Amino acid sequence: MAQQQAEIQQLLRARLDEVQARLAELAKPPEAGTGIGFGKRIGDGTNEAITRRNEIGVGKSLEVTEEKLERALAKLEDGSYGRCDRCGGPIAPARLEAVPESVLCIDCAR
């Protein structure tokens, strides 16, 4: 059991590192001289603006994932990993295998 928890912790930490690296990349300021504008023709500025707008959604999704990963790591440390945060019931092993950062059982997640 201890080895399994260590493997889960390692997996969660690796995913957290990846998410945080992606968030850091998205948070970088734009390069100097890259203006954003919407002209009469679709150009680089328009494409850049659209890309950044899409990245905002990706960033918000990554922030939610980051929170889930941090919560799952905290649950692992306090011994409540695998229990639903809402109802206290068990989270199905298949769910945890597919999405190790799950903190809600499938019923509560709906």
C-alpha positions as CSV (number, residue, x, y, z in Angstrom):
1,M,0.0,0.0,0.0
2,A,2.8,2.4,0.9
3,Q,4.5,1.7,-2.5
4,Q,1.2,2.3,-4.3
5,Q,0.8,5.6,-2.5
6,A,4.3,6.6,-3.3
7,E,3.6,5.9,-7.0
8,I,0.4,7.9,-6.9
9,Q,2.2,10.8,-5.2
10,Q,5.0,10.7,-7.8
11,L,2.4,10.7,-10.7
12,L,0.4,13.5,-9.1
13,R,3.6,15.6,-8.5
14,A,4.7,15.0,-12.1
15,R,1.3,16.1,-13.5
16,L,1.4,19.1,-11.1
17,D,4.8,20.1,-12.4
18,E,3.7,19.8,-16.0
19,V,0.5,21.9,-15.3
20,Q,2.5,24.6,-13.5
21,A,5.1,24.7,-16.3
22,R,2.3,25.2,-18.9
23,L,0.7,27.9,-16.7
24,A,4.1,29.7,-16.4
25,E,4.5,29.6,-20.2
26,L,1.0,31.1,-20.6
27,A,1.7,33.8,-18.0
28,K,4.8,35.1,-19.9
29,P,4.3,38.6,-21.3
30,P,4.2,39.0,-25.1
31,E,7.4,39.8,-26.9
32,A,8.1,43.4,-27.4
33,G,6.7,44.8,-30.6
34,T,4.0,42.2,-31.0
35,G,1.0,44.4,-31.2
36,I,-2.6,43.1,-31.2
37,G,-5.0,44.7,-33.5
38,F,-8.1,44.0,-35.5
39,G,-7.9,45.5,-38.9
40,K,-10.1,45.1,-42.0
41,R,-8.0,42.1,-43.0
42,I,-7.2,39.1,-40.9
43,G,-3.5,39.5,-40.1
44,D,-1.0,38.4,-37.6
45,G,-2.4,40.8,-34.9
46,T,-5.9,39.3,-35.3
47,N,-4.5,35.8,-35.2
48,E,-2.5,36.6,-32.1
49,A,-5.5,38.1,-30.3
50,I,-7.6,35.1,-31.1
51,T,-4.8,32.8,-29.9
52,R,-4.5,34.7,-26.6
53,R,-8.2,34.6,-26.1
54,N,-8.2,30.8,-26.5
55,E,-5.2,30.6,-24.2
56,I,-7.2,32.3,-21.4
57,G,-9.6,29.4,-21.5
58,V,-6.8,26.9,-21.5
59,G,-5.2,28.7,-18.6
60,K,-8.4,28.6,-16.5
61,S,-8.7,24.9,-17.2
62,L,-5.1,24.4,-16.1
63,E,-5.7,26.3,-12.9
64,V,-8.7,24.0,-12.1
65,T,-6.5,21.0,-12.8
66,E,-3.7,22.5,-10.6
67,E,-6.2,22.9,-7.7
68,K,-7.4,19.3,-8.1
69,L,-3.8,18.0,-8.2
70,E,-2.9,20.0,-5.0
71,R,-6.1,18.8,-3.3
72,A,-5.4,15.1,-4.2
73,L,-1.8,15.4,-2.9
74,A,-3.2,16.9,0.4
75,K,-5.6,14.0,0.6
76,L,-2.8,11.6,0.1
77,E,-0.9,13.1,2.9
78,D,-3.8,13.2,5.3
79,G,-4.9,9.6,4.5
80,S,-8.2,10.5,2.8
81,Y,-7.2,9.9,-0.8
82,G,-9.8,7.8,-2.5
83,R,-12.6,9.2,-0.5
84,C,-15.1,11.7,-2.0
85,D,-14.8,15.3,-0.7
86,R,-18.6,15.8,-1.0
87,C,-20.2,12.6,0.3
88,G,-17.3,10.8,2.0
89,G,-17.9,7.6,0.0
90,P,-15.2,5.7,-1.9
91,I,-14.1,6.9,-5.3
92,A,-14.1,4.0,-7.7
93,P,-10.5,2.6,-8.3
94,A,-11.1,2.7,-12.1
95,R,-11.9,6.5,-11.8
96,L,-8.7,7.1,-9.7
97,E,-6.7,5.1,-12.2
98,A,-8.1,7.1,-15.1
99,V,-8.0,10.5,-13.3
100,P,-5.8,10.2,-10.2
101,E,-6.6,13.8,-9.2
102,S,-10.3,13.0,-8.7
103,V,-11.6,14.2,-5.4
104,L,-15.2,13.5,-6.1
105,C,-16.9,10.1,-6.7
106,I,-18.7,9.8,-10.1
107,D,-22.1,10.5,-8.6
108,C,-21.0,13.7,-6.9
109,A,-19.0,14.8,-9.9
110,R,-22.2,14.9,-12.0
